Amino acid sequence: MDHRLHALAAAVALACLPAGASAMDLLQAYQAALAVDPVVASAEAQSGATRERIQQARAGLLPSVGANAAVSRQTVDTNLAARRDFTAQNYNISLSYPLLRLQNVEAYEQSLLAASIGETQTAQARQDLVVRVAQAYFDVLAAQDNLATIRSQKAAITEQLAAAKRNFEVGTATVTDQQEAQARFDLSLAQEFAAQNDLDVRRAALSQLIGRPVAEVQVLRPGVELQGPQPARETDWTDSARQNNLAVQQAEVASEIARREIERQRYGHYPTLDLVGSVGRAENAAANFIGVKSNTAAVGLQLSVPLYAGGAIDARVREAAQLRNKALFDLDNARRQAEQGTRSAFLGVNSGLAQVKALEAAERSSQLALDSNLLGYQVGVRINIDVLNAQQQLFTTRRDLARARYDVLVNGLRLKATAGTLSEDDLRAVDALLTAAPAGSAIGAPVVPAK
């Protein structure tokens, strides 16, 4: 709860910043989301409710005290005397202290285990929130990059269209060059509208997640070098997932609770022993009209031995055994899913890094190809469509490169989440790779210099 109050205070402080004061970073987005996320709040409420079951189960091991009082009005009418009315009063306080109730002991142990599941579920909800916020955040960056790419491409096409018109007027180009450039320009307009809509949708998704509007977000630092997963062996990550994955831990505890439930039901065959005591006072009128007052006190042991319950206890034991089998199958399934999720995220990070390197090389090659086509067009050995294709290839490569980098970062967080090691420090490490967008470029996407 202290952590949640801290997150709420951080979110309030962020909300009080002047509009446009600074771009939101990833850590700020997470802290804001943590304060308002209903999934985390639901998990915390469930955990709090589960903790209350500990006291409920403990009550079965503690003494219970009860009090009773009764007041009645009696009327006596005989042939020996006139009708008379009397008041009878009875007061009683009783105590019962369980000395031997094995079922209650087992129920208390189960409540402790159930409370640990609640805490693990809360931790898992927070881990999932880290991944969800990171995914939504980088989806916004990818949408921004896509829009910036299309706008840069449109600007380059505009220049190429103007050049085609000039060359056509002086007779050094055909009308086909002009028409091809115009077609590309019209297409870029349609793509710009679609990209702007996609950006608005991505921003709305992030805004809904953090509970407040999103204006600007920090971007990935230019030239940042992404690192591979450490440790570098896949088996190290899958081993960690089998032990530390939070879903696996919940399934392990659930299977232990199911095992204890078998024992708890078996204890239904065992006797119970209670220490009982009572004190009371009674004031009654006797038939001879003489008032009688009495005080009573009693203490003793109460033994209860179940002899036959119609087979209900044995049936409950068999039911608990089947539920234990189910819990073991659920545990096996949780481990398999954790391993598969970890393996997929590990491969996603490594393949993403390889893709980043390949796209970086492709970006350099595409830039050289564009420069060569521009020069060839100026000297008349390349036609306009060659330049347009080279421009599109460069811009598409840059867009894909940015998307690949974002995917590596998100998959890195997802890898640690499935392995059960994700913490806020990992989010801080990713956040350190971000920076405010350059002045005059809210999106911060690279633009090809006009040729």
ChimeraX attribute file (.defattr): number of C-alpha atoms within 10 A of each C-alpha:
attribute: neighborCount
match mode: 1-to-1
recipient: residues
	/A:1	8
	/A:2	7
	/A:3	10
	/A:4	16
	/A:5	12
	/A:6	14
	/A:7	20
	/A:8	18
	/A:9	15
	/A:10	17
	/A:11	23
	/A:12	14
	/A:13	11
	/A:14	16
	/A:15	14
	/A:16	9
	/A:17	10
	/A:18	8
	/A:19	10
	/A:20	9
	/A:21	8
	/A:22	14
	/A:23	18
	/A:24	19
	/A:25	19
	/A:26	25
	/A:27	20
	/A:28	18
	/A:29	25
	/A:30	25
	/A:31	23
	/A:32	26
	/A:33	27
	/A:34	29
	/A:35	22
	/A:36	19
	/A:37	18
	/A:38	13
	/A:39	15
	/A:40	23
	/A:41	17
	/A:42	14
	/A:43	20
	/A:44	20
	/A:45	14
	/A:46	16
	/A:47	20
	/A:48	15
	/A:49	13
	/A:50	20
	/A:51	20
	/A:52	12
	/A:53	18
	/A:54	19
	/A:55	13
	/A:56	13
	/A:57	19
	/A:58	15
	/A:59	13
	/A:60	17
	/A:61	19
	/A:62	12
	/A:63	14
	/A:64	13
	/A:65	13
	/A:66	10
	/A:67	12
	/A:68	10
	/A:69	12
	/A:70	10
	/A:71	13
	/A:72	10
	/A:73	9
	/A:74	12
	/A:75	9
	/A:76	15
	/A:77	10
	/A:78	9
	/A:79	6
	/A:80	6
	/A:81	8
	/A:82	8
	/A:83	10
	/A:84	11
	/A:85	11
	/A:86	14
	/A:87	13
	/A:88	17
	/A:89	15
	/A:90	17
	/A:91	16
	/A:92	17
	/A:93	15
	/A:94	17
	/A:95	16
	/A:96	19
	/A:97	18
	/A:98	19
	/A:99	16
	/A:100	16
	/A:101	17
	/A:102	21
	/A:103	21
	/A:104	18
	/A:105	15
	/A:106	19
	/A:107	23
	/A:108	21
	/A:109	15
	/A:110	24
	/A:111	21
	/A:112	17
	/A:113	19
	/A:114	22
	/A:115	20
	/A:116	19
	/A:117	23
	/A:118	21
	/A:119	19
	/A:120	19
	/A:121	22
	/A:122	22
	/A:123	19
	/A:124	22
	/A:125	21
	/A:126	23
	/A:127	23
	/A:128	19
	/A:129	19
	/A:130	27
	/A:131	22
	/A:132	17
	/A:133	24
	/A:134	27
	/A:135	20
	/A:136	21
	/A:137	27
	/A:138	24
	/A:139	22
	/A:140	25
	/A:141	26
	/A:142	26
	/A:143	23
	/A:144	26
	/A:145	24
	/A:146	27
	/A:147	24
	/A:148	24
	/A:149	26
	/A:150	24
	/A:151	20
	/A:152	21
	/A:153	24
	/A:154	22
	/A:155	17
	/A:156	22
	/A:157	23
	/A:158	17
	/A:159	15
	/A:160	24
	/A:161	23
	/A:162	15
	/A:163	18
	/A:164	24
	/A:165	21
	/A:166	14
	/A:167	16
	/A:168	16
	/A:169	12
	/A:170	8
	/A:171	10
	/A:172	11
	/A:173	18
	/A:174	15
	/A:175	13
	/A:176	14
	/A:177	20
	/A:178	21
	/A:179	15
	/A:180	16
	/A:181	24
	/A:182	19
	/A:183	13
	/A:184	19
	/A:185	20
	/A:186	14
	/A:187	12
	/A:188	20
	/A:189	14
	/A:190	11
	/A:191	17
	/A:192	20
	/A:193	13
	/A:194	13
	/A:195	21
	/A:196	17
	/A:197	14
	/A:198	19
	/A:199	21
	/A:200	15
	/A:201	15
	/A:202	21
	/A:203	24
	/A:204	17
	/A:205	19
	/A:206	25
	/A:207	19
	/A:208	15
	/A:209	23
	/A:210	22
	/A:211	18
	/A:212	17
	/A:213	14
	/A:214	17
	/A:215	13
	/A:216	20
	/A:217	24
	/A:218	22
	/A:219	28
	/A:220	21
	/A:221	14
	/A:222	12
	/A:223	6
	/A:224	10
	/A:225	11
	/A:226	13
	/A:227	12
	/A:228	15
	/A:229	16
	/A:230	9
	/A:231	9
	/A:232	11
	/A:233	10
	/A:234	14
	/A:235	13
	/A:236	12
	/A:237	25
	/A:238	24
	/A:239	15
	/A:240	18
	/A:241	31
	/A:242	23
	/A:243	16
	/A:244	18
	/A:245	27
	/A:246	26
	/A:247	22
	/A:248	24
	/A:249	22
	/A:250	22
	/A:251	21
	/A:252	21
	/A:253	18
	/A:254	22
	/A:255	21
	/A:256	17
	/A:257	21
	/A:258	22
	/A:259	19
	/A:260	20
	/A:261	23
	/A:262	20
	/A:263	17
	/A:264	21
	/A:265	23
	/A:266	18
	/A:267	18
	/A:268	20
	/A:269	16
	/A:270	16
	/A:271	14
	/A:272	18
	/A:273	17
	/A:274	18
	/A:275	16
	/A:276	18
	/A:277	17
	/A:278	17
	/A:279	15
	/A:280	17
	/A:281	15
	/A:282	17
	/A:283	16
	/A:284	19
	/A:285	17
	/A:286	12
	/A:287	9
	/A:288	7
	/A:289	12
	/A:290	9
	/A:291	13
	/A:292	11
	/A:293	13
	/A:294	10
	/A:295	12
	/A:296	11
	/A:297	12
	/A:298	10
	/A:299	13
	/A:300	11
	/A:301	14
	/A:302	15
	/A:303	12
	/A:304	11
	/A:305	11
	/A:306	11
	/A:307	9
	/A:308	9
	/A:309	10
	/A:310	8
	/A:311	8
	/A:312	12
	/A:313	17
	/A:314	15
	/A:315	12
	/A:316	17
	/A:317	19
	/A:318	15
	/A:319	14
	/A:320	21
	/A:321	19
	/A:322	14
	/A:323	17
	/A:324	21
	/A:325	14
	/A:326	14
	/A:327	21
	/A:328	19
	/A:329	14
	/A:330	17
	/A:331	21
	/A:332	16
	/A:333	14
	/A:334	22
	/A:335	22
	/A:336	16
	/A:337	18
	/A:338	27
	/A:339	22
	/A:340	15
	/A:341	19
	/A:342	29
	/A:343	20
	/A:344	15
	/A:345	24
	/A:346	26
	/A:347	16
	/A:348	19
	/A:349	26
	/A:350	18
	/A:351	14
	/A:352	22
	/A:353	21
	/A:354	14
	/A:355	17
	/A:356	22
	/A:357	15
	/A:358	12
	/A:359	20
	/A:360	17
	/A:361	12
	/A:362	17
	/A:363	21
	/A:364	14
	/A:365	13
	/A:366	22
	/A:367	18
	/A:368	14
	/A:369	19
	/A:370	23
	/A:371	16
	/A:372	15
	/A:373	24
	/A:374	24
	/A:375	15
	/A:376	16
	/A:377	16
	/A:378	14
	/A:379	9
	/A:380	13
	/A:381	10
	/A:382	15
	/A:383	18
	/A:384	25
	/A:385	18
	/A:386	16
	/A:387	24
	/A:388	21
	/A:389	14
	/A:390	20
	/A:391	25
	/A:392	21
	/A:393	18
	/A:394	23
	/A:395	24
	/A:396	17
	/A:397	21
	/A:398	24
	/A:399	24
	/A:400	20
	/A:401	22
	/A:402	20
	/A:403	20
	/A:404	22
	/A:405	23
	/A:406	21
	/A:407	22
	/A:408	25
	/A:409	23
	/A:410	24
	/A:411	24
	/A:412	23
	/A:413	26
	/A:414	27
	/A:415	27
	/A:416	23
	/A:417	25
	/A:418	32
	/A:419	26
	/A:420	25
	/A:421	17
	/A:422	23
	/A:423	15
	/A:424	13
	/A:425	10
	/A:426	15
	/A:427	18
	/A:428	13
	/A:429	11
	/A:430	18
	/A:431	18
	/A:432	14
	/A:433	18
	/A:434	17
	/A:435	16
	/A:436	18
	/A:437	19
	/A:438	12
	/A:439	8
	/A:440	7
	/A:441	10
	/A:442	17
	/A:443	23
	/A:444	20
	/A:445	23
	/A:446	15
	/A:447	15
	/A:448	16
	/A:449	7
	/A:450	10
	/A:451	11
